[in-house]
Amino acid sequence: MLEGLMQNDYPLTVKHVLDRVRLFGADSEVVTLKGEGDVRRAGYPEVAERADRLASALKKLGVEEGDRVGTFMWNNQEHFEAYLAVPAMGAVLNTVNIRLFPEQVTYIVNHAKDRVLFVDDSLVEVIQKLAPEFEHVEHFVVVGDGDGGDLPNVIRYEDLLADGDESFAYPKLDERAAAGLCYTSGTTGNPKGVLYSHRSTILHAFGHNSPDALGLRFSDRVLPIVPMFHVNAWGIPYGAGMTGASLVMPDRFLQGEPIARLIESEKVTCSAGVPTVWNAVLQYLDDNEVDTSSLRVVVCGGAAVPQGLMQGLEERHGIDMVQGWGMTETSPVCAVARPPAGIEEGSDEMWSYRTTAGRLLPFVEARLIDDDGNVVEWDGKTTGELEVRGPWIARDYYEDPSSPEKFHDGWLRTGDICSIDELGYVRISDRSKDVIKSGGEWISSVELEQALMAHDAVEEAAVIARPDEKWSERPLACVVVSEGADVGADELREHLSSRVAKWWIPETYAFIDEVPKTSVGKFDKKVLRQQLKDGELEQVGSEQEPAKT
């Protein structure tokens, strides 16, 4: 082999992002919303210096390379400083999901063996109830001026930084060393730990910053609505730090009004979040005069994005929303749904591409596996379970041997039933656990939900299987009606008749106040299935026979 004469041993580490923030961010800033009319600003060089002090102070507390440091925080400046300092000093940042059940939070903190836990002052009340159950936490660092409650060994964040040295000497790290630890949500058992390396984190940021994805650049002002405790806010903090783009942090203010007003006041150019938040933003924009002209792109994901949401933002407010797909196990971004060249703007063909999971990013390999374990072709029609592999995709869970079936011959089994077309666009027809088998044929709950949410009176819709004596299973549509609207089962059946196969159309509907959601905003169908089993879902509609297949 003739080896290339390049510096191939140059490590891809988070320290490089910290240095970029320090050296190339003179005109950039982190903006944090602290309350109505209360916005705090810090230039990137100041943020980098504070990160240096934080790393030094943690070292003085005894945090060593490989130790886990937890955060229980909203999206704010201090959280970004921890994103930079903790991995750069060789420790591992464990971002704990604040919306999980108390038992799950306790499990995560103990399983990760967090030695230090950062807590926003607004969340102290939650953590102090759990603190006695934490087995390894030696110090609680409270961020903000609020009450530290009854937490033991409390250190104030600013006091901690004051004890640090801005000339901290960072260690030279192997790019394969662990940098971050995130846990999956919505699982039936304990949350699973996904241990990201420095290399995977940096390569994901490059992929995430590519023009066909979010495409961050120095001049951008980025609003990450997706929480920093959920898959590293989809990699946005590292992508922004790498390019020098400014960050606009919403902290705990995630309602439609504060988000819309932040976009206007801070001239936000890019943003990202789940459909639930953007539905609230759209409702506020429809009822109020807000200047959103600075926005050039919004990435939405975490759940299937309704076409009506994308169209409403674009047609009424000029906001370009694109759908992305990924998982905690994939860092997360693997595909983004931008249509190919030559497609007529606003056409049905354009929307057929924009409502896919997206086109696979470079370095993400995929294959589809059928029920017999065979690889199926990419023809846009044939479906199978999606398996992926690549430099930012997990090969195992952290200290959890209970799920070997999730990893198959070097591939990650996603659990999504998909087709892939010749251009590499992935269309998800269902989760493997959510598909409905009626009369021996498959019905896609995802496609039914999309069709239902295309009705003007439907705010949300989740479809689950109900037992049926004749057909084994039939779809049950759980529908949330938009405020002030009125719609019944007959009208919804008529609406679906031109959008899906007639034998797919549900005979029964449950009109509910809200679709249950996981801690990261995804529809939690296991809750609906349990409610159905317990007789808590009131079903309406005729018992007409489904059309024959």
C-alpha positions in Angstrom: 0.0 0.0 0.0 1.2 3.5 -0.9 0.3 5.6 2.1 -0.9 9.1 1.5 1.3 11.9 2.9 -1.4 13.6 5.0 -1.7 14.3 8.7 -4.0 11.3 9.2 -3.4 11.2 13.0 -5.0 14.7 13.5 -7.7 13.9 16.2 -11.3 14.9 15.6 -12.3 16.1 19.1 -14.7 18.5 20.7 -11.7 20.6 21.7 -11.5 21.7 18.1 -15.1 23.1 18.4 -14.1 24.9 21.6 -11.1 26.4 19.9 -13.3 27.5 16.9 -15.6 29.3 19.4 -12.6 31.0 21.0 -10.8 32.0 17.8 -13.5 32.5 15.2 -16.4 33.8 17.1 -15.6 37.4 17.8 -18.8 38.5 16.2 -21.0 35.7 17.5 -22.9 35.3 20.7 -25.1 33.1 22.8 -28.4 34.6 23.6 -30.5 33.1 26.4 -34.2 34.0 27.2 -34.5 34.3 30.9 -38.1 35.7 31.1 -40.4 38.2 29.4 -38.2 41.1 28.3 -35.2 39.5 30.0 -32.5 38.4 27.5 -28.9 37.6 28.5 -26.0 37.8 26.0 -22.5 36.5 26.0 -19.9 36.7 23.2 -18.3 33.5 22.0 -14.8 34.4 23.3 -16.4 34.9 26.8 -18.2 31.6 26.5 -14.9 29.9 25.6 -13.1 31.4 28.6 -15.9 30.3 30.9 -15.7 26.8 29.5 -12.0 26.8 30.2 -12.7 27.8 33.8 -15.4 25.1 34.1 -13.0 22.4 32.9 -10.4 23.6 35.4 -12.9 23.7 38.2 -14.2 20.2 37.5 -10.6 18.9 37.4 -10.1 20.4 40.9 -13.3 18.6 42.1 -11.6 15.3 41.1 -13.3 14.7 37.7 -11.0 12.6 35.6 -10.9 11.4 32.0 -13.8 9.0 31.4 -15.8 10.2 34.4 -19.4 11.1 33.7 -20.8 14.6 34.4 -24.6 14.9 34.2 -26.8 17.8 33.3 -30.4 18.3 34.2 -30.9 21.6 32.3 -32.8 23.6 29.7 -31.2 25.1 26.6 -29.1 28.0 27.8 -25.6 29.4 27.8 -24.4 27.4 30.8 -25.5 24.2 29.2 -23.5 25.1 26.0 -20.5 25.8 28.2 -20.8 22.3 29.6 -21.1 20.9 26.1 -17.7 22.3 25.3 -15.8 21.9 28.6 -16.8 18.5 29.8 -15.8 16.5 26.6 -12.8 18.7 25.9 -11.3 17.9 29.3 -11.8 14.1 28.6 -14.9 13.5 30.7 -18.2 12.4 29.3 -21.3 14.6 29.2 -24.5 12.8 30.2 -27.5 14.9 29.3 -30.4 13.7 31.4 -33.9 14.1 30.0 -35.9 16.2 32.4 -39.2 14.9 31.1 -38.7 11.3 32.0 -40.4 9.6 34.9 -38.6 10.0 38.2 -37.7 6.3 38.3 -36.1 6.6 34.8 -34.1 9.7 35.8 -32.8 7.8 38.9 -31.9 4.8 36.7 -30.0 7.0 34.2 -28.0 8.9 36.8 -27.1 5.7 38.6 -26.4 3.7 35.5 -24.1 6.4 34.1 -22.4 6.8 37.5 -22.6 10.6 37.2 -20.1 12.1 39.7 -21.3 15.7 39.3 -24.8 16.8 38.3 -25.6 20.3 37.0 -29.2 21.4 37.7 -31.0 24.5 36.6 -32.5 26.3 39.5 -36.0 26.0 38.1 -35.5 22.2 38.3 -34.1 21.9 41.8 -37.5 20.9 43.2 -37.6 17.9 40.9 -34.0 16.7 41.6 -34.0 17.1 45.4 -36.8 14.5 45.6 -34.6 12.0 43.8 -31.1 13.0 45.2 -31.2 10.4 48.1 -31.5 7.7 45.5 -28.4 8.8 43.5 -25.6 6.4 44.2 -22.5 8.2 42.8 -23.3 12.0 42.6 -20.7 13.8 44.8 -21.6 17.4 43.9 -24.8 19.2 42.7 -24.0 22.4 40.7 -27.0 24.7 40.7 -27.2 27.0 37.7 -28.9 30.4 38.4 -29.7 32.5 41.4 -32.7 30.5 42.6 -33.0 28.4 45.8 -30.8 25.4 46.0 -33.4 23.6 48.1 -32.3 20.6 50.2 -29.7 19.3 47.8 -26.5 18.1 49.5 -23.0 19.3 48.6 -24.3 22.2 46.5 -22.0 24.5 44.5 -23.2 27.5 42.7 -22.3 27.5 39.1 -20.7 31.0 39.1 -18.8 30.1 42.3 -17.5 27.0 40.6 -16.2 29.0 37.6 -14.6 31.5 40.0 -12.5 28.6 41.3 -11.3 27.7 37.8 -8.3 28.7 35.8 -8.7 30.2 32.4 -5.3 28.9 31.3 -6.4 25.2 31.9 -4.2 22.7 30.1 -6.5 20.4 28.1 -5.3 16.8 27.7 -4.6 15.3 24.2 -7.4 13.0 23.6 -8.0 10.0 21.3 -10.8 10.8 18.9 -12.3 7.4 19.7 -12.7 8.3 23.4 -16.2 8.8 24.7 -17.6 12.4 24.6 -21.3 12.2 25.3 -23.8 9.8 26.7 -27.5 10.0 25.9 -30.3 7.6 26.8 -33.2 6.5 24.7 -36.7 7.3 25.7 -40.1 5.6 25.0 -38.7 2.1 25.5 -40.6 -0.6 27.3 -37.7 -1.4 29.6 -35.0 0.7 31.1 -33.6 3.6 29.0 -30.6 2.5 26.9 -27.4 4.4 26.9 -25.8 5.5 23.6 -22.2 6.5 24.1 -20.9 8.9 21.5 -17.3 9.3 20.7 -15.4 12.6 19.8 -15.0 11.3 16.3 -18.7 10.5 15.8 -19.7 13.8 17.3 -17.5 15.8 15.0 -18.4 13.8 11.8 -22.1 14.1 12.7 -21.7 17.9 13.0 -20.1 17.9 9.5 -23.0 15.9 8.1 -25.6 17.9 9.9 -24.0 21.1 8.5 -24.0 20.0 4.9 -26.0 22.1 2.5 -28.7 19.4 2.0 -29.2 19.2 5.8 -29.3 22.3 8.1 -26.3 23.9 6.3 -25.2 26.1 9.1 -22.8 29.0 8.3 -21.0 31.7 10.2 -23.7 34.3 9.5 -26.6 32.2 10.9 -28.4 32.8 14.2 -29.7 29.4 15.2 -32.6 28.7 17.6 -32.4 25.1 18.9 -35.9 24.4 20.2 -35.1 20.7 20.4 -33.8 20.2 23.9 -30.1 19.9 24.6 -31.1 16.8 26.8 -32.4 15.1 23.7 -29.7 13.6 21.4 -27.4 16.7 21.9 -30.1 19.0 20.5 -29.7 17.1 17.2 -26.0 18.2 17.1 -26.9 21.8 16.7 -24.7 23.2 19.5 -21.6 21.5 18.0 -22.6 22.4 14.4 -23.0 26.1 15.5 -19.8 26.1 17.4 -17.9 24.6 14.5 -19.1 27.3 12.1 -19.2 30.2 14.5 -23.0 30.6 14.1 -24.7 32.4 17.0 -27.0 30.4 19.3 -30.4 31.7 20.5 -31.4 29.7 23.5 -35.1 29.5 24.6 -34.4 28.1 28.1 -37.7 26.8 29.5 -39.9 29.1 27.4 -41.1 26.7 24.7 -44.6 28.0 24.0 -45.7 29.4 20.7 -45.6 33.1 21.7 -42.0 33.3 23.2 -40.6 31.2 20.3 -42.2 33.4 17.7 -41.1 36.6 19.5 -37.5 35.3 19.8 -37.5 34.6 16.0 -38.6 38.2 15.4 -36.4 40.0 18.0 -33.2 38.0 17.5 -33.5 37.7 13.7 -33.3 33.9 13.8 -32.2 32.4 10.5 -32.4 28.6 11.4 -34.3 26.6 13.9 -35.2 23.0 14.7 -37.8 21.3 16.8 -40.6 18.7 17.0 -44.0 19.1 15.3 -45.8 19.8 18.6 -43.8 23.0 19.2 -44.2 24.1 15.6 -47.9 23.6 15.7 -48.1 25.9 18.6 -45.9 28.5 16.8 -48.1 28.2 13.7 -51.2 28.9 15.7 -49.6 31.9 17.3 -48.4 33.3 13.9 -51.9 32.8 12.5 -53.4 35.0 15.2 -50.7 37.6 15.7 -48.5 39.9 13.6 -44.9 38.6 13.8 -42.0 39.3 11.5 -40.4 35.9 10.7 -38.8 37.0 7.4 -35.3 36.3 8.8 -35.9 32.6 8.9 -34.4 30.7 5.9 -35.0 27.1 7.1 -36.6 25.1 9.9 -35.8 21.5 10.4 -38.6 19.4 12.0 -38.4 15.8 13.2 -38.8 13.5 16.1 -42.2 12.4 14.7 -43.7 12.3 11.3 -44.3 16.0 10.2 -47.8 16.7 9.0 -47.9 18.1 5.5 -50.5 20.6 6.7 -48.0 22.0 9.2 -45.4 22.5 6.5 -47.9 24.0 4.1 -49.3 26.3 6.7 -45.9 27.7 7.7 -44.8 28.1 4.0 -48.0 29.4 2.4 -49.1 31.7 5.2 -45.8 32.8 6.7 -43.1 32.1 4.1 -41.2 29.7 6.4 -39.4 26.8 4.7 -39.7 23.6 6.8 -37.9 20.4 6.0 -38.3 17.1 7.6 -35.4 15.1 9.1 -35.1 11.6 10.3 -32.9 9.9 12.9 -32.7 8.2 16.3 -30.8 8.6 19.5 -28.7 5.7 18.3 -27.8 7.6 15.1 -26.6 10.9 16.8 -29.4 11.5 15.3 -29.5 13.0 11.8 -29.4 10.4 9.0 -31.7 11.8 6.3 -33.3 15.1 5.3 -36.2 15.5 3.0 -35.3 18.1 0.4 -36.8 17.4 -3.0 -34.5 16.6 -6.0 -33.8 19.1 -8.8 -36.4 19.7 -11.5 -39.5 19.2 -9.3 -42.2 21.8 -9.8 -42.6 24.0 -6.7 -45.9 23.3 -4.9 -46.7 20.2 -7.0 -48.0 16.9 -5.6 -44.6 15.3 -6.6 -42.7 17.9 -4.6 -44.8 17.2 -1.5 -44.4 13.5 -2.0 -40.6 14.0 -1.5 -40.9 16.5 1.3 -43.1 14.1 3.3 -40.6 11.3 3.2 -38.2 10.7 6.0 -35.6 12.2 3.6 -32.6 11.4 1.5 -29.8 9.6 3.2 -26.8 11.8 4.1 -23.3 11.0 3.0 -21.6 8.2 5.1 -24.9 6.8 6.1 -25.4 3.3 4.6 -28.8 1.6 4.6 -30.4 -1.6 3.7 -33.9 -3.1 3.9 -34.5 -6.6 5.4 -37.7 -8.5 4.8 -39.4 -11.0 7.2 -37.2 -13.8 5.9 -33.9 -11.9 6.5 -33.3 -11.1 2.8 -32.1 -7.7 1.6 -34.7 -6.1 -0.7 -34.2 -3.7 -3.5 -34.5 0.1 -3.6 -37.4 0.5 -5.9 -39.6 2.9 -3.8 -42.2 0.2 -3.3 -40.8 -2.9 -1.7 -40.6 -2.6 2.1 -38.5 -4.1 4.8 -37.0 -3.1 8.2 -34.5 -0.3 7.8 -31.0 -1.1 9.0 -28.2 1.6 9.0 -24.5 1.9 9.6 -22.0 4.7 9.5 -19.4 6.7 11.5 -22.0 8.3 13.8 -24.2 5.3 14.4 -24.1 3.2 17.5 -22.7 -0.4 17.4 -23.9 -1.3 21.0 -25.6 0.1 24.0 -23.6 1.3 27.0 -23.2 -1.5 29.6 -26.5 -3.1 28.6 -26.2 -6.6 27.2 -30.0 -7.0 27.2 -30.7 -5.9 23.6 -28.3 -7.8 21.2 -31.2 -8.1 18.7 -31.0 -4.4 18.1 -27.6 -4.8 16.4 -27.4 -7.2 13.5 -24.1 -8.1 11.7 -22.6 -4.6 12.1 -25.9 -2.8 11.3 -28.3 -1.0 13.6 -31.9 -2.3 13.4 -34.1 0.8 13.5 -37.5 -0.9 13.9 -38.9 1.3 11.0 -40.6 -0.4 8.1 -39.6 1.5 5.0 -39.1 1.6 1.3 -36.2 3.4 -0.4 -36.3 4.7 -3.9 -33.6 4.9 -6.5 -32.5 8.4 -5.4 -32.0 7.3 -1.7 -35.2 8.8 -0.3 -36.5 6.8 2.7 -40.3 6.5 3.1 -41.4 5.1 6.5 -44.6 3.2 6.4 -44.6 2.2 10.1 -42.7 1.2 13.1 -42.4 -2.6 13.2 -44.4 -2.7 16.5 -47.1 -0.3 15.1 -48.0 -1.9 11.8 -51.6 -3.2 11.6 -52.2 -6.6 10.0 -55.8 -6.8 8.8 -57.0 -9.9 6.9 -53.4 -10.9 6.3 -52.5 -7.5 4.7 -50.5 -4.7 6.2 -51.9 -1.2 6.9 -49.6 1.7 7.6 -50.6 3.6 10.7 -48.2 6.4 9.7 -49.8 7.0 6.3 -53.3 6.9 7.9 -52.2 9.5 10.5 -50.8 11.8 7.8 -54.0 11.5 5.8 -56.2 12.3 8.8 -54.1 15.3 9.8 -54.5 16.7 6.3 -58.1 17.5 7.4 -58.4 21.1 8.5 -60.3 20.2 11.6 -57.8 17.6 12.8 -54.9 18.8 15.0 -53.4 15.4 15.8 -54.2 11.8 15.0 -52.6 8.5 16.1 -53.7 5.2 14.7 -53.4 1.9 16.6 -54.7 -1.6 16.1 -57.9 -2.8 17.7 -58.7 -6.5 17.9 -61.2 -7.7 15.4 -62.8 -11.2 15.4 -63.0 -11.4 11.6 -60.0 -9.5 10.4 -57.7 -10.1 13.3 -56.9 -6.4 13.6 -58.5 -3.2 12.3 -57.2 0.4 12.6 -58.6 2.6 15.4 -58.1 6.4 14.7 -57.5 8.4 17.9 -58.2 12.0 16.8 -57.7 15.4 18.5 -60.0 18.0 16.9 -58.6 21.5 16.5 -60.0 24.2 18.9 -63.2 25.7 17.6 -63.6 23.0 14.9 -66.1 20.2 14.6 -65.8 16.9 12.7 -67.3 13.5 13.1 -66.5 9.9 12.0 -68.6 10.0 8.8 -66.8 13.1 7.6 -63.4 11.7 8.4 -64.3 8.5 6.5 -65.3 10.5 3.5 -62.1 12.5 3.8 -59.9 9.4 3.8 -61.8 7.8 0.9 -59.8 9.7 -1.7 -56.4 9.5 0.1 -55.9 5.8 1.1 -57.0 2.4 0.0 -60.6 1.9 0.9 -59.9 -1.2 3.0 -57.5 0.9 5.1 -60.3 3.3 6.2 -61.1 2.8 10.0 -64.6 2.0 11.0 -64.2 3.4 14.5 -62.7 6.6 15.9 -61.8 7.8 19.4 -62.0 11.6 19.9 -59.5 12.5 22.6 -58.2 15.7 24.2 -54.6 15.0 23.4 -52.4 12.3 21.9 -50.1 11.0 24.7 -46.5 11.8 24.0 -43.1 10.5 25.1 -40.6 12.8 26.8 -39.3 13.9 23.4 -42.6 14.7 21.8 -43.3 11.5 19.9 -46.7 9.9 19.9 -46.8 7.3 22.7 -48.9 4.6 21.2 -48.3 2.1 24.0 -50.3 4.4 26.3 -53.2 4.4 23.8 -53.0 0.6 23.4 -53.2 0.2 27.2 -56.1 2.6 27.3 -57.9 0.6 24.6 -57.2 -2.6 26.6 -58.5 -1.1 29.8 -61.7 0.2 28.0 -60.8 3.8 28.5 -61.1 4.9 24.8 -64.7 5.6 23.8 -65.1 4.5 20.2 -67.6 6.0 17.8 -68.5 5.1 14.2 -70.4 2.4 12.3 -69.4 -1.2 12.3 -69.5 -1.3 8.5 -67.5 -4.0 6.8 -64.1 -2.8 5.5 -63.7 -2.9 1.7 -62.3 -6.2 0.5 -58.6 -6.2 -0.3 
